[in-house]
Amino acid sequence: MSAAVVEGPVRRVAVLGAESSGKSTLCEALARHYGTVWVPEYLREFVDTHGRVPFERDQYPIALAQRAREDEAAAQARRFLFCDTTPLMTALYSRQYWGRVDPQLAELDRRHDYAWTLVTAPDGPWEPDGLQRESEAVRQQVHAMLVETLARRQIAYVLLEGDLEQRLRRVQALLASA
């Protein structure tokens, strides 16, 4: 009689970073490697559907939809769920563009309850992507804001630098003990 394989609870992995830093590519590759699912960034769908970048009033609904999609995907995930952005990034972009964060979004952002937080370094070439990406300068500014926010909130994170293969090896080593 063989013992059944019992998997523990799904561990959510937040993949954060500025625009054009490789979050989606990394999430997709990690999900494929671990035989699980990943949660694409809802903002991309929002921009495609609405044909515009979000207004300030859209930020909380976008973050809420992102988190709802995480919850839905967790039911299909195996061991890990890789999340391409979180409400933390939505709140950070609210500060970047409007100088403030809606109270409901701030509350959602405070629930940063991920097993690991990974930050993709903006060390590859910046590439335009329709309406979603602004510039290399904004990418660097958002990265600095992200690192400062994580440090201020005492959220441990791993900075991922280099090409996709280097990043994958680093994450695989990190998750090997999980």
LINPE-V473223 format. One record per helix or strand of 3 or more residues. SS is the DSSP state (2 for helix, 1 for strand). FROM is the first residue (numbers start at 1). TO is the last residue. If there is no record, write none. Layout:
((SS | FROM | TO) (SS | FROM | TO))
//
This chain:
((1 | 11 | 17) (2 | 23 | 34) (2 | 42 | 50) (2 | 58 | 74) (1 | 80 | 84) (2 | 87 | 98) (2 | 103 | 110) (1 | 116 | 120) (2 | 136 | 152) (1 | 158 | 160) (2 | 164 | 175))
//
